[in-house]
């Protein structure tokens, strides 16, 4: 059957969060916790809960009055979950209670002049977020792309970079490119059959891109995201704060996860982290624009378009393999600051000790699913995936491959650390200690570099050691 990437990825996230009932907003392209609102802790939480209790008759599927209220304590993100329905009693494809509760509190928000409640979004590498495809074993003799830059590691000039992601694969230290990278290991790298899980190696690949372009960085990788790269918004802000504090608020934070909200409103669960980011001018957040192939703001990257955060956040979209235009999957819009190569990059994954097997989860498409007119990763390499079968015998067996170290991978996930690395390299080369000034100067120095993005020329950064690459069909 045809690939159904969005639905397939939603199922992967559900598998990774078995105790959390999730609903899907297909029009907005995001998942959220069914039956709950996310509200600022304190006065707002009391107002919202009282409002919902007072208007239960207007809310389809609402919980009994005595069941409406906080579902657990608030946390250091400054938010609390408000139960408005019994999640277990709702169909997986319906969550009318949350929509009704949000409508019910709108008048209260209007009177207060501020937003009080939202859905409790799933922050993730998926669905349709990042990566843009599944990893492919690198062709024999295909070295890292971008290639490692010179000079090598210089402790006295090292720039601190924090990668908030899935963690590191167990054999990452066997890769010379990653010997100075440290951090958390992945929590569930393989399944019960010894197969590599779908998003395993995501953090390792990101670290490899960073280390190649800026070998003079000190890279720390956090495993804040689960094995499917997902976490509830209510938890994510606190984990970001913890990771940033443990790393001493480094010069750069590279984040390749997020969510759309269906509009241009930010995330309640990240408000406290974003406030702390403003209070730490020595830190720049470099964030992925996401892989929905549309212009709907994707947060936290889209904070870059809000004047208050414009200097603190750098949002990154992806260029296709030849570097001349945007990758088909990349989000785009005025809220994306810069584009960088993000299609068919080559970097370390796993299999440095022994080959690691992997079975493709998603089938390739006959045509680009985003309407692209080039040989994109939607189509090449062609393969059949396990999740694309409709529960019956697939017409072709899912393809099985083995990783022996390096892989090719695509997504704004990987364009993002490439840009973070270029900022770090600029800081080291110019003995600059302010990453926000380095970001400004780097973009100014490359202001003549652009790429075609949806009929306009947009700022682009291409590292000196990156080389253009075609599709497998074009290279054959």
C-alpha positions as CSV (number, residue, x, y, z in Angstrom):
1,X,0.0,0.0,0.0
2,X,1.2,3.6,-0.4
3,X,3.4,4.9,2.4
4,X,1.5,6.9,5.1
5,X,4.4,8.6,6.8
6,X,2.5,10.8,9.2
7,X,0.2,8.0,10.5
8,X,3.1,5.6,10.7
9,X,5.3,8.0,12.7
10,X,2.4,8.7,15.1
11,X,2.2,5.0,15.8
12,X,5.9,4.9,16.6
13,X,5.5,7.8,19.1
14,X,2.5,6.0,20.7
15,X,4.6,2.8,21.1
16,X,7.3,4.8,22.9
17,X,4.8,6.4,25.3
18,X,2.6,3.5,26.3
19,X,1.2,5.1,29.4
20,X,0.2,8.4,27.7
21,X,-3.1,8.5,25.7
22,X,-2.4,10.6,22.6
23,X,-4.6,12.4,20.1
24,X,-3.6,13.6,16.6
25,X,-4.4,16.9,14.9
26,X,-3.7,15.9,11.3
27,X,-4.5,19.4,9.9
28,X,-1.9,20.9,12.2
29,X,0.5,18.0,12.0
30,X,1.0,17.4,15.7
31,X,0.2,15.0,18.5
32,X,-0.9,16.0,22.0
33,X,-2.1,14.4,25.3
34,X,-5.7,13.4,25.1
35,X,-8.1,14.7,27.7
36,X,-5.8,17.3,29.3
37,X,-5.0,21.0,29.0
38,X,-1.7,22.6,29.8
39,X,-1.9,25.7,32.0
40,X,0.4,27.9,33.9
41,X,0.7,26.9,37.5
42,X,-0.9,29.0,40.2
43,X,-3.8,31.5,39.5
44,X,-4.2,30.5,35.9
45,X,-4.6,26.9,36.8
46,X,-7.4,27.7,39.3
47,X,-9.2,30.0,36.9
48,X,-9.1,27.4,34.0
49,X,-10.2,24.5,36.2
50,X,-13.1,26.6,37.7
51,X,-14.2,27.8,34.2
52,X,-14.3,24.2,32.8
53,X,-16.2,23.0,35.9
54,X,-18.8,25.7,35.4
55,X,-19.3,25.0,31.7
56,X,-19.3,21.2,31.6
57,X,-22.6,21.1,29.7
58,X,-20.9,22.9,26.7
59,X,-17.9,20.5,26.6
60,X,-18.5,17.2,24.7
61,X,-17.1,14.2,26.6
62,X,-16.1,16.2,29.6
63,X,-15.2,14.4,32.9
64,X,-17.4,14.5,35.9
65,X,-17.1,17.7,37.9
66,X,-15.1,16.2,40.7
67,X,-12.6,14.7,38.2
68,X,-11.8,18.1,36.5
69,X,-8.7,19.6,37.9
70,X,-4.9,19.3,38.2
71,X,-3.5,15.9,37.1
72,X,-0.4,16.0,39.3
73,X,1.6,18.9,40.7
74,X,3.2,21.7,38.7
75,X,6.9,21.5,37.8
76,X,9.8,23.7,37.2
77,X,8.5,24.5,33.7
78,X,5.8,26.5,35.5
79,X,2.9,24.5,34.1
80,X,0.4,22.0,35.3
81,X,-1.8,19.5,33.4
82,X,-5.6,20.0,33.9
83,X,-7.7,17.0,33.4
84,X,-10.9,17.8,31.4
85,X,-11.9,14.3,30.2
86,X,-11.3,10.7,30.9
87,X,-8.7,9.9,28.2
88,X,-9.3,6.1,28.3
89,X,-12.9,6.5,27.4
90,X,-12.3,8.5,24.2
91,X,-11.7,7.1,20.7
92,X,-8.2,7.4,19.5
93,X,-9.2,9.6,16.6
94,X,-11.4,12.0,18.6
95,X,-10.7,14.4,21.5
96,X,-13.7,16.8,21.5
97,X,-13.3,17.5,25.2
98,X,-10.0,19.4,24.8
99,X,-11.2,21.4,21.9
100,X,-14.4,22.3,23.9
101,X,-12.5,23.2,27.0
102,X,-10.2,25.5,25.1
103,X,-13.3,27.3,23.6
104,X,-14.8,27.5,27.1
105,X,-11.8,29.4,28.6
106,X,-11.3,31.7,25.6
107,X,-13.5,34.5,27.2
108,X,-11.5,34.3,30.4
109,X,-8.3,34.6,28.4
110,X,-9.7,37.6,26.5
111,X,-10.6,39.4,29.7
112,X,-7.2,38.6,31.2
113,X,-5.4,39.7,28.0
114,X,-3.2,36.6,27.9
115,X,-3.3,33.0,26.9
116,X,-3.8,30.6,29.8
117,X,-4.3,27.2,28.3
118,X,-3.2,25.1,25.4
119,X,-2.9,21.4,24.4
120,X,-0.1,19.5,25.9
121,X,1.8,18.9,22.7
122,X,4.2,16.1,22.0
123,X,7.7,17.5,21.3
124,X,9.4,15.1,18.9
125,X,11.7,14.2,16.1
126,X,8.5,12.9,14.5
127,X,5.9,12.9,13.1
128,X,7.0,14.7,10.0
129,X,9.4,16.7,12.1
130,X,12.8,15.3,11.9
131,X,14.6,13.3,10.5
132,X,13.2,13.6,7.0
133,X,13.9,10.0,6.1
134,X,15.5,6.8,7.6
135,X,19.3,6.3,7.6
136,X,21.0,4.5,4.7
137,X,24.3,2.7,5.0
138,X,27.0,4.9,3.5
139,X,28.4,3.6,0.2
140,X,31.8,1.9,0.5
141,X,34.6,4.5,0.6
142,X,32.2,7.3,1.3
143,X,33.8,9.4,4.0
144,X,32.0,11.9,6.2
145,X,30.2,14.7,4.5
146,X,30.9,17.3,5.6
147,X,34.5,16.1,6.0
148,X,36.4,16.9,9.1
149,X,37.8,20.4,9.1
150,X,41.3,21.4,10.1
151,X,42.8,22.2,12.6
152,X,41.8,19.5,15.1
153,X,40.7,19.9,18.7
154,X,42.2,22.9,20.5
155,X,41.3,22.8,24.2
156,X,42.1,26.4,24.7
157,X,39.7,27.5,22.0
158,X,37.0,24.9,22.5
159,X,33.4,26.1,22.3
160,X,30.8,24.4,24.4
161,X,27.9,22.8,22.5
162,X,24.9,21.0,24.1
163,X,22.9,18.6,21.9
164,X,19.5,17.8,23.4
165,X,18.4,14.6,21.7
166,X,18.2,10.8,22.1
167,X,21.8,10.3,23.5
168,X,24.8,8.4,22.1
169,X,25.1,4.9,20.7
170,X,27.1,2.5,22.8
171,X,29.9,2.2,20.4
172,X,30.3,5.9,19.5
173,X,33.7,6.2,21.1
174,X,35.0,3.7,18.5
175,X,34.6,6.4,15.9
176,X,37.7,8.7,15.8
177,X,35.4,11.7,15.0
178,X,33.6,11.3,18.3
179,X,36.4,10.4,20.8
180,X,36.0,13.8,22.5
181,X,32.2,13.7,22.5
182,X,30.6,12.9,25.9
183,X,27.2,12.6,27.4
184,X,24.3,10.2,28.0
185,X,23.9,6.9,26.2
186,X,20.7,6.0,24.5
187,X,18.2,4.1,26.7
188,X,16.8,1.7,24.1
189,X,19.1,1.4,21.1
190,X,17.9,-2.0,19.9
191,X,14.7,-4.0,20.1
192,X,14.2,-7.5,21.5
193,X,15.4,-9.0,18.2
194,X,18.6,-7.1,18.2
195,X,17.5,-4.7,15.5
196,X,18.4,-1.1,15.6
197,X,15.3,1.0,16.6
198,X,14.1,3.6,14.1
199,X,15.6,6.7,15.5
200,X,18.6,5.2,17.3
201,X,21.8,7.0,16.4
202,X,20.1,10.3,15.8
203,X,22.1,12.1,18.6
204,X,25.3,10.4,17.5
205,X,24.8,11.5,13.9
206,X,24.2,15.1,15.0
207,X,27.4,15.0,17.2
208,X,29.3,13.7,14.2
209,X,28.2,16.6,12.0
210,X,29.2,19.1,14.8
211,X,32.6,17.5,15.3
212,X,33.3,17.5,11.6
213,X,32.6,21.1,10.9
214,X,33.9,22.4,14.2
215,X,36.5,19.9,15.6
216,X,37.4,22.5,18.3
217,X,34.1,22.1,20.1
218,X,33.4,20.4,23.4
219,X,30.2,18.5,22.7
220,X,27.8,17.1,25.3
221,X,24.9,15.0,24.2
222,X,21.8,14.7,26.4
223,X,19.3,11.8,26.1
224,X,16.3,14.0,27.2
225,X,14.2,12.4,24.3
226,X,13.0,8.8,24.3
227,X,13.9,6.2,21.8
228,X,11.3,7.6,19.3
229,X,12.6,11.1,20.1
230,X,9.4,12.2,21.9
231,X,8.4,13.9,25.1
232,X,5.4,15.8,26.4
233,X,5.6,19.6,26.4
234,X,4.7,19.6,30.1
235,X,8.0,17.8,30.8
236,X,10.3,19.2,28.1
237,X,10.8,22.7,29.5
238,X,12.1,21.3,32.8
239,X,14.4,18.8,31.1
240,X,15.8,21.6,28.9
241,X,16.5,23.7,32.0
242,X,18.2,20.8,33.7
243,X,20.4,20.0,30.7
244,X,21.4,23.6,30.2
245,X,22.3,24.1,33.8
246,X,24.2,20.8,34.0
247,X,26.2,22.0,30.9
248,X,26.8,25.4,32.5
249,X,24.6,27.2,29.9
250,X,27.1,26.5,27.1
251,X,27.6,28.8,24.1
252,X,25.4,26.8,21.9
253,X,22.4,24.5,22.3
254,X,21.6,22.4,19.2
255,X,18.0,21.2,19.3
256,X,16.5,19.1,16.5
257,X,13.0,18.5,17.9
258,X,9.8,20.6,18.3
259,X,6.2,20.8,17.2
260,X,3.8,22.9,15.4
261,X,0.8,24.3,17.3
262,X,-1.5,25.0,14.4
263,X,-0.7,28.7,14.6
264,X,2.0,31.2,15.6
265,X,1.6,30.9,19.3
266,X,4.5,29.5,21.2
267,X,4.6,26.7,23.8
268,X,3.4,27.3,27.3
269,X,5.7,24.5,28.5
270,X,8.8,26.3,27.2
271,X,8.0,29.8,28.5
272,X,10.2,29.5,31.6
273,X,13.1,28.0,29.6
274,X,12.8,30.8,27.0
275,X,12.8,33.4,29.8
276,X,16.0,31.8,31.2
277,X,17.5,31.8,27.8
278,X,17.0,35.5,27.6
279,X,18.7,35.8,31.0
280,X,21.8,33.9,29.6
281,X,23.1,36.1,26.8
282,X,26.1,33.8,26.4
283,X,23.9,31.1,25.0
284,X,22.4,30.8,21.5
285,X,19.6,28.2,20.8
286,X,20.0,26.8,17.2
287,X,16.8,24.9,16.4
288,X,15.4,22.8,13.5
289,X,12.6,24.2,11.4
290,X,11.0,20.7,11.1
291,X,10.2,18.5,8.1
292,X,6.5,19.0,7.5
293,X,7.2,20.6,4.1
294,X,5.1,23.6,4.9
295,X,5.3,27.1,6.3
296,X,3.4,26.5,9.6
297,X,5.6,27.8,12.5
298,X,7.4,25.0,14.2
299,X,8.5,25.7,17.8
300,X,10.8,26.4,19.4
301,X,12.6,27.3,16.1
302,X,9.8,29.8,15.2
303,X,10.6,31.9,18.3
304,X,13.3,33.3,16.0
305,X,10.6,35.4,14.3
306,X,9.4,36.9,17.6
307,X,11.3,40.2,18.3
308,X,11.8,39.3,22.0
309,X,13.7,36.2,21.1
310,X,15.2,37.0,17.7
311,X,18.8,37.3,18.9
312,X,18.6,34.3,21.2
313,X,17.2,31.8,18.6
314,X,18.5,30.8,15.2
315,X,16.1,28.7,13.1
316,X,17.4,26.4,10.4
317,X,15.9,24.8,7.3
318,X,17.4,22.2,5.0
319,X,18.9,22.4,1.6
320,X,18.7,19.5,-0.9
321,X,21.7,17.4,-1.8
322,X,23.1,19.9,-4.5
323,X,22.7,22.8,-2.1
324,X,21.0,25.0,-4.7
325,X,17.4,24.9,-3.3
326,X,15.4,23.8,-0.3
327,X,15.0,20.1,0.5
328,X,11.4,19.0,-0.3
329,X,10.7,18.1,3.3
330,X,12.0,21.3,4.9
331,X,9.7,23.7,6.5
332,X,10.0,27.2,5.2
333,X,8.7,30.7,5.7
334,X,9.9,34.1,7.0
335,X,10.4,32.6,10.4
336,X,13.2,30.4,9.1
337,X,16.5,32.4,9.5
338,X,18.9,30.3,7.3
339,X,19.1,27.1,5.3
340,X,22.0,24.7,5.2
341,X,22.7,21.3,3.6
342,X,20.5,18.7,5.2
343,X,19.9,16.0,2.5
344,X,22.1,12.9,2.3
345,X,24.7,14.0,4.7
346,X,27.2,11.3,5.8
347,X,28.1,10.8,9.4
348,X,28.7,8.3,12.2
349,X,25.8,6.1,13.3
350,X,26.7,2.7,14.8
351,X,28.2,-0.6,13.9
352,X,31.8,0.3,14.6
353,X,32.4,-2.9,16.6
354,X,30.2,-5.2,14.6
355,X,27.5,-4.8,11.9
356,X,24.1,-3.7,13.3
357,X,21.0,-4.9,11.5
358,X,18.1,-2.6,10.7
359,X,14.7,-3.1,9.0
360,X,13.2,-0.2,7.2
361,X,10.0,1.0,8.7
362,X,8.6,3.3,6.0
363,X,8.3,2.6,2.3
364,X,9.6,5.0,-0.3
365,X,7.1,6.9,-2.5
366,X,6.6,6.8,-6.3
367,X,6.4,10.6,-6.3
368,X,7.6,13.2,-3.9
369,X,5.1,13.5,-1.1
370,X,5.8,17.3,-0.9
371,X,5.5,18.0,-4.6
372,X,9.2,18.3,-5.3
373,X,10.5,18.0,-8.8
374,X,13.9,16.5,-8.1
375,X,15.3,13.1,-7.0
376,X,14.5,13.5,-3.4
377,X,14.6,11.2,-0.4
378,X,10.9,10.5,-0.7
379,X,11.7,8.4,-3.7
380,X,15.3,7.3,-3.5
381,X,16.6,4.9,-2.4
382,X,13.5,2.8,-3.2
383,X,12.6,0.3,-0.5
384,X,9.7,-1.3,1.2
385,X,9.0,-0.7,4.9
386,X,7.4,-2.7,7.7
387,X,5.0,0.0,8.9
388,X,3.7,0.7,5.3
389,X,2.0,-2.7,5.2
390,X,-1.7,-2.5,6.1
391,X,-1.7,-5.5,8.4
392,X,-1.7,-8.0,5.6
393,X,1.2,-9.6,3.8
394,X,3.2,-6.9,2.2
395,X,3.7,-7.4,-1.6
396,X,7.5,-7.1,-0.9
397,X,9.4,-8.0,2.2
398,X,10.6,-5.0,4.2
399,X,14.2,-4.3,3.3
400,X,16.9,-5.3,5.8
401,X,20.3,-3.6,5.9
402,X,23.4,-3.5,8.1
403,X,25.2,-0.5,9.5
404,X,29.0,-0.8,9.8
405,X,29.8,2.7,11.1
406,X,28.7,5.5,8.8
407,X,25.3,6.3,7.3
408,X,23.6,8.8,5.1
409,X,20.7,10.7,6.6
410,X,18.5,13.7,5.9
411,X,16.5,16.2,7.8
412,X,16.5,19.7,9.3
413,X,17.8,17.7,12.3
414,X,21.2,17.6,10.6
415,X,21.2,21.0,8.9
416,X,20.8,22.4,12.4
417,X,24.0,21.1,14.0
418,X,25.8,22.0,10.8
419,X,24.9,25.7,11.4
420,X,25.6,25.5,15.1
421,X,29.1,24.1,14.2
422,X,29.6,27.0,11.7
423,X,28.8,29.5,14.5
424,X,31.2,27.6,16.8
425,X,34.0,27.6,14.2
426,X,33.5,31.3,13.7
427,X,33.8,31.9,17.4
428,X,37.1,29.9,17.6
429,X,38.6,31.5,14.5
430,X,37.8,35.0,15.7
431,X,38.3,34.4,19.4
432,X,34.7,35.5,19.9
433,X,33.0,34.7,23.2
434,X,29.5,35.9,22.4
435,X,27.6,33.4,20.3
436,X,24.9,35.8,19.4
437,X,27.4,38.3,18.0
438,X,29.1,35.4,16.2
439,X,25.8,34.4,14.7
440,X,25.2,38.0,13.5
441,X,28.8,38.3,12.0
442,X,28.7,34.9,10.4
443,X,25.4,35.6,8.6
444,X,26.7,39.1,7.6
445,X,29.9,37.5,6.2
446,X,27.9,35.1,4.1
447,X,25.1,37.5,3.1
448,X,25.7,36.9,-0.6
449,X,25.1,33.2,-0.2
450,X,21.5,32.3,-0.9
451,X,19.4,29.4,-2.1
452,X,16.1,29.2,-3.9
453,X,13.2,28.5,-1.4
454,X,9.7,28.5,-2.7
455,X,10.3,31.2,-5.4
456,X,12.5,33.5,-3.3
457,X,16.2,33.7,-2.4
458,X,16.9,32.9,1.2
459,X,20.0,33.1,3.3
460,X,22.2,29.9,3.2
461,X,25.3,28.6,4.9
462,X,27.4,25.9,3.3
463,X,30.5,24.7,5.3
464,X,33.8,24.6,3.3
465,X,34.2,20.8,3.8
466,X,30.7,19.9,2.6
467,X,30.4,18.5,-0.9
468,X,27.2,18.3,-3.0
469,X,25.7,14.9,-3.5
470,X,23.1,13.5,-5.9
471,X,20.5,10.8,-5.4
472,X,21.5,7.1,-5.5
473,X,19.8,7.0,-8.9
474,X,21.9,9.9,-10.2
475,X,25.1,8.5,-8.7
476,X,24.6,5.0,-10.2
